[in-house]
Amino acid sequence: MDQFLQFKNYDLRYRDKGKGNTVVLLHGYLESIETFANFANDLSRLARVITVDLPGHGMSNLKVKSCSIEEMADAIDALTVHLKLKKINIIGHSMGGYVALAYADKYVHKLESFCLFHSSPNADTEEKKENRKKEIDLILEGKKELICKSSIPNTFSNKNLKKFAHEIERITKIACETPDHGIVAALEAMMNRPDRNHVLKALDMPKVSMIGKEDNFTPMKVAGEIAKANNLTPFVLQTSGHMGFIEQRQECLREIFRIIYEC
């Protein structure tokens, strides 16, 4: 059931389901609560699962023009306070990983475990910043649908496009429904975020990097180097791209249950 929390310049939509150790799932760019729907439902059978639309995405209305990654992390903390959560296991997918890292930077005392899911602690390169600026220009030109229909299929392994055609269609629709100003705010936030390798390395708790062997955004070699440099346990999804929680759902569920209950 959808619930809302008003915090500063946004109305956060969230869902709270299940019992057990608490897991907070943070979605990626152009995603929403619905992107995690099946995965969160399965996870909630053995854990308490909190999913939330990050500001400017889904139904979390953004009432101002900008919202930094750090402000998104503050919004997540406001939600944990509202729900009276003393400790959480945080999982950040892609852009959600950037928010999870910002959360760890400010609220590490509230974390039991940390999972970087197809994400990186690195700041944007100059090339990546230029690409984000071009994407902003396209959004302002009214070409959101073009961006969504070209980028979403690329989040899956090239070998999985036919197998997950229905999911690609579903997630593309979610992306197309993301408000234009929310997309622009997210692009600017990602572009301006700092390097947080030092935050990741300093975490003294179970910490895992979920890596897609066929990820079109973060090559496995790069993801492996990040994991090694920051003492993360790498978990390689052999047939996944950037959407392991869909492409290899059962393997991801088993690993997350291991993190939150066995580590």
NORNORWO-V996999 format. One record per residue. N is the residue number from 1. RES is the residue in three letters. PHI is phi as a letter, one per 20 degrees, with the letter a starting at -180 (* if undefined). Layout:
N/RES/PHI, N/RES/PHI
This chain:
1/MET/*, 2/ASP/f, 3/GLN/c, 4/PHE/c, 5/LEU/c, 6/GLN/e, 7/PHE/b, 8/LYS/l, 9/ASN/d, 10/TYR/b, 11/ASP/d, 12/LEU/e, 13/ARG/e, 14/TYR/b, 15/ARG/c, 16/ASP/c, 17/LYS/c, 18/GLY/n, 19/LYS/c, 20/GLY/p, 21/ASN/g, 22/THR/e, 23/VAL/d, 24/VAL/d, 25/LEU/e, 26/LEU/d, 27/HIS/f, 28/GLY/e, 29/TYR/f, 30/LEU/m, 31/GLU/d, 32/SER/a, 33/ILE/g, 34/GLU/f, 35/THR/g, 36/PHE/e, 37/ALA/g, 38/ASN/f, 39/PHE/f, 40/ALA/f, 41/ASN/f, 42/ASP/f, 43/LEU/f, 44/SER/f, 45/ARG/f, 46/LEU/c, 47/ALA/b, 48/ARG/e, 49/VAL/d, 50/ILE/d, 51/THR/d, 52/VAL/b, 53/ASP/f, 54/LEU/f, 55/PRO/g, 56/GLY/n, 57/HIS/d, 58/GLY/l, 59/MET/d, 60/SER/e, 61/ASN/f, 62/LEU/d, 63/LYS/e, 64/VAL/c, 65/LYS/f, 66/SER/c, 67/CYS/b, 68/SER/f, 69/ILE/g, 70/GLU/f, 71/GLU/f, 72/MET/f, 73/ALA/f, 74/ASP/f, 75/ALA/f, 76/ILE/f, 77/ASP/f, 78/ALA/f, 79/LEU/f, 80/THR/f, 81/VAL/f, 82/HIS/g, 83/LEU/e, 84/LYS/l, 85/LEU/e, 86/LYS/e, 87/LYS/c, 88/ILE/c, 89/ASN/d, 90/ILE/d, 91/ILE/c, 92/GLY/d, 93/HIS/e, 94/SER/l, 95/MET/g, 96/GLY/f, 97/GLY/f, 98/TYR/f, 99/VAL/f, 100/ALA/f, 101/LEU/f, 102/ALA/f, 103/TYR/f, 104/ALA/f, 105/ASP/f, 106/LYS/d, 107/TYR/c, 108/VAL/g, 109/HIS/f, 110/LYS/e, 111/LEU/e, 112/GLU/d, 113/SER/b, 114/PHE/c, 115/CYS/c, 116/LEU/e, 117/PHE/d, 118/HIS/l, 119/SER/b, 120/SER/b, 121/PRO/e, 122/ASN/f, 123/ALA/f, 124/ASP/f, 125/THR/f, 126/GLU/f, 127/GLU/f, 128/LYS/f, 129/LYS/f, 130/GLU/f, 131/ASN/f, 132/ARG/f, 133/LYS/f, 134/LYS/f, 135/GLU/f, 136/ILE/f, 137/ASP/g, 138/LEU/f, 139/ILE/f, 140/LEU/f, 141/GLU/e, 142/GLY/m, 143/LYS/d, 144/LYS/g, 145/GLU/f, 146/LEU/f, 147/ILE/f, 148/CYS/f, 149/LYS/f, 150/SER/e, 151/SER/e, 152/ILE/f, 153/PRO/g, 154/ASN/f, 155/THR/f, 156/PHE/d, 157/SER/g, 158/ASN/g, 159/LYS/f, 160/ASN/d, 161/LEU/f, 162/LYS/f, 163/LYS/g, 164/PHE/d, 165/ALA/g, 166/HIS/f, 167/GLU/f, 168/ILE/f, 169/GLU/f, 170/ARG/f, 171/ILE/f, 172/THR/f, 173/LYS/f, 174/ILE/g, 175/ALA/f, 176/CYS/f, 177/GLU/e, 178/THR/f, 179/PRO/g, 180/ASP/g, 181/HIS/f, 182/GLY/f, 183/ILE/f, 184/VAL/f, 185/ALA/f, 186/ALA/f, 187/LEU/f, 188/GLU/f, 189/ALA/f, 190/MET/f, 191/MET/f, 192/ASN/d, 193/ARG/f, 194/PRO/e, 195/ASP/f, 196/ARG/c, 197/ASN/g, 198/HIS/f, 199/VAL/f, 200/LEU/f, 201/LYS/f, 202/ALA/f, 203/LEU/f, 204/ASP/d, 205/MET/a, 206/PRO/g, 207/LYS/b, 208/VAL/c, 209/SER/d, 210/MET/e, 211/ILE/c, 212/GLY/e, 213/LYS/f, 214/GLU/d, 215/ASP/f, 216/ASN/e, 217/PHE/d, 218/THR/c, 219/PRO/g, 220/MET/g, 221/LYS/f, 222/VAL/f, 223/ALA/f, 224/GLY/f, 225/GLU/f, 226/ILE/f, 227/ALA/f, 228/LYS/f, 229/ALA/f, 230/ASN/d, 231/ASN/l, 232/LEU/e, 233/THR/e, 234/PRO/e, 235/PHE/c, 236/VAL/e, 237/LEU/e, 238/GLN/f, 239/THR/d, 240/SER/d, 241/GLY/e, 242/HIS/e, 243/MET/c, 244/GLY/g, 245/PHE/f, 246/ILE/d, 247/GLU/f, 248/GLN/c, 249/ARG/g, 250/GLN/f, 251/GLU/f, 252/CYS/f, 253/LEU/f, 254/ARG/f, 255/GLU/f, 256/ILE/f, 257/PHE/f, 258/ARG/f, 259/ILE/f, 260/ILE/e, 261/TYR/c, 262/GLU/d, 263/CYS/f
